[in-house]
């Protein structure tokens, strides 16, 4: 009888776990669907900035910017790690730590600073590089990612001394089932790599300011748009990864539940058969 009680308790535990993972799966899919609506406007904004920046930069090939195109030799580097606020999303954060380790081994330096977006990368960097974490953003949602992007941009533009290298390590959303951890370099900023429609640099625009002043503003806006895009991509990837993880957990729980119930019924039936045999043997 004690074995039947243990198995019954186990079945109840598995059913509870299955309900929790199923609810989390539904929540992740709902959050991902709401975020997906914002993807196209953000992409259009980033592409429009690319086109405009390419047009103005073509008219001013000698343009330079102190913070975005540093020429110093201080080797002051900043790495921004964008991860998840919560766990239960498979290897989402593990991939980031792997890419970070590879990047540090390929680019050794004694002057690294770190900034983290999301509670999980904050915890990792506090445990691994406690003295080098200069800023952190533990809460990352669809409502505050624009404010985080602006604060990160301000951090770069007001840094003293200026950063000679700024790299973002984050997950990029390829499709719903594929999220890839990548390292994206923002600084040194190379405007020649900005592709856009540049057939006519001045078509449709009247410039009240000098091209250099316009480029100074556009370049900062482009850096901020890059932050917005990468943080948003990380949010999309996080919810997709959590859905896949919880969906697999729900399937495993269903399979384990069916197996346990079958075993429970066999043990129960064997117990009943034994009791009937003992009863009939007394007559």
C-alpha positions as CSV (number, residue, x, y, z in Angstrom):
1,X,0.0,0.0,0.0
2,X,2.8,2.4,0.8
3,X,4.1,2.0,-2.8
4,X,0.7,3.0,-4.2
5,X,0.6,6.0,-2.0
6,X,4.1,7.1,-3.1
7,X,3.1,6.6,-6.8
8,X,-0.1,8.6,-6.3
9,X,1.8,11.5,-4.7
10,X,4.2,11.3,-7.6
11,X,1.4,11.5,-10.1
12,X,0.0,14.6,-8.4
13,X,3.4,16.2,-8.4
14,X,3.9,15.6,-12.1
15,X,0.4,16.9,-12.9
16,X,1.2,20.1,-11.0
17,X,4.5,20.6,-12.9
18,X,2.7,20.0,-16.2
19,X,0.1,22.7,-15.4
20,X,2.9,25.2,-14.5
21,X,4.9,24.5,-17.6
22,X,1.8,24.6,-19.8
23,X,0.8,28.0,-18.3
24,X,4.3,29.4,-18.8
25,X,4.3,28.1,-22.4
26,X,1.1,30.0,-23.1
27,X,2.4,33.2,-21.4
28,X,5.6,33.1,-23.5
29,X,3.7,32.6,-26.7
30,X,1.4,35.5,-25.8
31,X,4.3,37.8,-25.0
32,X,6.1,36.9,-28.1
33,X,3.0,37.6,-30.3
34,X,2.6,41.1,-28.7
35,X,6.3,41.9,-29.3
36,X,6.2,40.7,-32.9
37,X,3.8,43.5,-33.8
38,X,6.6,46.1,-32.9
39,X,9.3,44.4,-34.9
40,X,8.4,45.9,-38.3
41,X,8.3,49.6,-37.1
42,X,11.7,49.2,-35.4
43,X,13.2,47.6,-38.5
44,X,11.8,50.4,-40.7
45,X,13.2,53.1,-38.4
46,X,16.7,51.5,-38.3
47,X,16.7,51.1,-42.1
48,X,15.6,54.7,-42.6
49,X,18.5,55.9,-40.4
50,X,20.9,53.7,-42.4
51,X,19.8,55.2,-45.7
52,X,20.0,58.8,-44.4
53,X,23.3,58.3,-42.7
54,X,24.7,56.7,-45.9
55,X,23.5,59.7,-48.0
56,X,25.0,62.4,-45.8
57,X,28.2,60.5,-45.2
58,X,28.8,60.2,-48.9
59,X,28.7,64.0,-49.1
60,X,31.2,64.3,-46.2
61,X,33.8,61.4,-46.5
62,X,36.3,63.2,-44.2
63,X,33.8,63.2,-41.2
64,X,35.0,61.9,-37.9
65,X,33.6,61.7,-34.3
66,X,35.6,61.6,-31.1
67,X,33.5,59.1,-29.2
68,X,32.4,57.0,-32.1
69,X,35.7,56.9,-34.0
70,X,38.3,57.0,-31.2
71,X,41.9,57.4,-32.1
72,X,43.4,57.1,-28.6
73,X,45.6,54.2,-27.4
74,X,44.1,53.7,-24.0
75,X,42.6,50.4,-25.0
76,X,39.5,51.1,-22.8
77,X,36.9,48.5,-23.8
78,X,33.2,48.1,-22.9
79,X,31.3,44.9,-23.3
80,X,27.5,45.0,-22.9
81,X,25.8,41.6,-22.3
82,X,22.1,41.4,-23.0
83,X,20.4,38.4,-21.5
84,X,17.1,37.4,-19.8
85,X,15.4,38.7,-16.8
86,X,14.2,35.3,-15.8
87,X,15.3,31.7,-16.3
88,X,13.6,28.6,-17.7
89,X,14.6,29.4,-21.3
90,X,16.9,26.5,-22.1
91,X,20.5,27.5,-23.2
92,X,19.6,31.1,-23.8
93,X,22.0,32.5,-21.2
94,X,24.5,29.7,-21.5
95,X,25.2,30.6,-25.1
96,X,26.0,34.2,-24.1
97,X,28.6,33.1,-21.5
98,X,30.2,30.9,-24.1
99,X,30.4,33.7,-26.7
100,X,31.7,36.1,-24.0
101,X,34.5,33.6,-23.0
102,X,35.5,33.2,-26.7
103,X,35.5,37.0,-27.2
104,X,37.7,37.6,-24.2
105,X,40.2,34.9,-25.2
106,X,40.4,36.4,-28.7
107,X,40.7,40.0,-27.5
108,X,42.8,40.0,-24.3
109,X,42.9,43.3,-22.4
110,X,43.3,44.5,-18.8
111,X,40.9,47.4,-19.3
112,X,37.5,45.7,-19.7
113,X,34.3,47.2,-18.3
114,X,31.0,45.4,-18.4
115,X,27.4,46.5,-18.5
116,X,24.6,44.0,-18.2
117,X,20.9,44.0,-19.3
118,X,18.8,41.4,-17.6
119,X,19.0,39.8,-14.2
120,X,20.7,36.6,-15.4
121,X,23.8,38.2,-17.0
122,X,24.0,40.6,-14.0
123,X,24.3,37.6,-11.6
124,X,26.9,35.9,-13.9
125,X,29.1,39.0,-14.2
126,X,28.9,39.8,-10.4
127,X,30.1,36.3,-9.7
128,X,32.8,36.3,-12.5
129,X,33.9,39.9,-12.9
130,X,32.6,41.7,-9.7
131,X,35.0,44.7,-10.0
132,X,34.4,45.4,-13.7
133,X,30.5,45.8,-13.8
134,X,29.9,49.5,-14.1
135,X,26.1,49.5,-14.9
136,X,23.2,47.1,-14.8
137,X,19.6,47.0,-15.8
138,X,17.9,44.0,-14.1
139,X,14.4,44.6,-15.4
140,X,14.0,44.4,-19.2
141,X,10.5,44.5,-20.7
142,X,8.7,45.7,-23.8
143,X,7.9,49.0,-22.0
144,X,11.4,50.0,-20.8
145,X,13.8,48.7,-23.5
146,X,13.8,52.1,-25.3
147,X,14.8,53.9,-22.1
148,X,17.5,51.3,-21.5
149,X,18.9,51.9,-25.1
150,X,19.0,55.6,-24.4
151,X,20.8,55.2,-21.1
152,X,23.4,52.9,-22.7
153,X,23.9,55.5,-25.5
154,X,24.5,58.2,-22.9
155,X,26.9,55.9,-21.1
156,X,29.1,55.6,-24.2
157,X,28.9,59.3,-25.2
158,X,29.8,60.6,-21.7
159,X,32.5,58.1,-20.9
160,X,35.9,59.6,-19.8
161,X,38.2,58.5,-21.2
162,X,36.3,57.4,-24.3
163,X,35.9,53.8,-25.1
164,X,38.1,52.5,-27.9
165,X,35.8,49.5,-28.3
166,X,32.2,48.8,-27.5
167,X,30.8,45.3,-28.1
168,X,27.4,43.9,-27.5
169,X,26.9,40.2,-26.8
170,X,23.3,39.2,-27.2
171,X,20.9,36.6,-28.8
172,X,19.7,37.5,-32.3
173,X,16.3,36.3,-33.4
174,X,16.7,34.2,-36.6
175,X,13.3,32.5,-36.4
176,X,11.0,31.2,-33.8
177,X,13.0,28.0,-33.3
178,X,16.5,29.5,-33.8
179,X,18.1,32.1,-31.6
180,X,21.8,32.7,-32.1
181,X,24.2,34.3,-29.6
182,X,26.4,36.9,-31.4
183,X,29.0,39.6,-30.7
184,X,28.2,42.9,-32.4
185,X,30.8,45.7,-32.5
186,X,29.4,49.2,-32.3
187,X,32.6,51.1,-31.7
188,X,34.9,51.9,-33.5
189,X,32.0,53.1,-35.7
190,X,32.6,52.6,-39.4
191,X,30.1,54.5,-41.5
192,X,31.4,53.0,-44.8
193,X,29.8,49.7,-43.7
194,X,26.4,51.4,-43.5
195,X,24.5,50.3,-46.6
196,X,21.7,52.4,-47.9
197,X,20.2,53.9,-51.0
198,X,22.8,56.6,-51.8
199,X,22.3,57.2,-55.5
200,X,21.5,60.9,-54.8
201,X,22.9,62.2,-51.5
202,X,20.8,65.4,-51.4
203,X,17.6,64.2,-53.1
204,X,14.5,65.2,-51.1
205,X,16.4,67.0,-48.3
206,X,17.2,70.6,-47.5
207,X,20.2,70.9,-45.2
208,X,20.0,73.8,-42.7
209,X,23.1,72.6,-40.9
210,X,26.5,71.5,-42.1
211,X,26.9,67.8,-43.1
212,X,29.3,67.2,-40.2
213,X,26.8,68.5,-37.6
214,X,24.1,66.4,-39.2
215,X,26.3,63.3,-39.2
216,X,27.2,63.9,-35.5
217,X,23.5,63.7,-34.6
218,X,22.6,60.9,-37.0
219,X,25.5,58.7,-35.8
220,X,24.4,58.9,-32.2
221,X,20.8,58.2,-33.2
222,X,22.0,55.2,-35.2
223,X,23.9,53.8,-32.2
224,X,20.8,54.2,-30.0
225,X,18.7,52.5,-32.7
226,X,21.2,49.6,-32.8
227,X,20.7,49.3,-29.0
228,X,17.0,49.3,-29.4
229,X,17.1,46.7,-32.2
230,X,19.4,44.3,-30.3
231,X,17.6,44.6,-27.0
232,X,14.3,44.0,-28.8
233,X,15.8,41.0,-30.6
234,X,16.9,39.6,-27.3
235,X,13.4,40.0,-25.9
236,X,11.9,38.2,-28.9
237,X,14.5,35.4,-28.6
238,X,14.0,35.0,-24.8
239,X,10.2,34.4,-25.1
240,X,10.7,32.1,-28.1
241,X,13.4,30.1,-26.2
242,X,11.2,29.9,-23.1
243,X,8.2,28.7,-25.1
244,X,10.3,25.9,-26.7
245,X,11.8,25.0,-23.3
246,X,8.4,24.9,-21.6
247,X,6.8,23.1,-24.5
248,X,9.4,20.4,-24.3
249,X,8.9,20.2,-20.5
250,X,5.1,19.9,-20.9
251,X,5.6,17.1,-23.4
252,X,8.0,15.3,-21.2
253,X,5.6,15.7,-18.2
254,X,2.8,14.2,-20.3
255,X,4.9,11.3,-21.3
256,X,6.1,10.7,-17.7
257,X,2.6,11.1,-16.4
258,X,1.2,8.4,-18.8
259,X,4.1,6.0,-17.9
260,X,3.6,6.5,-14.2
261,X,-0.2,6.1,-14.4
262,X,0.3,2.9,-16.4
263,X,2.7,1.6,-13.7
264,X,0.4,2.7,-10.9
265,X,-2.5,0.8,-12.5
266,X,-0.4,-2.3,-12.9
267,X,0.7,-2.2,-9.3
268,X,-2.8,-1.5,-8.1
269,X,-4.3,-4.3,-10.2
270,X,-1.6,-6.7,-8.9
271,X,-2.5,-5.7,-5.4
272,X,-6.2,-6.3,-6.0
273,X,-5.5,-9.7,-7.6
274,X,-3.3,-10.7,-4.6
275,X,-6.1,-9.7,-2.1
276,X,-8.8,-11.6,-4.1
277,X,-6.5,-14.7,-4.3
278,X,-5.9,-14.6,-0.5
279,X,-9.7,-14.2,0.2
280,X,-10.7,-17.1,-2.1
281,X,-8.0,-19.3,-0.6
282,X,-9.6,-19.1,2.8
283,X,-12.8,-20.9,1.6
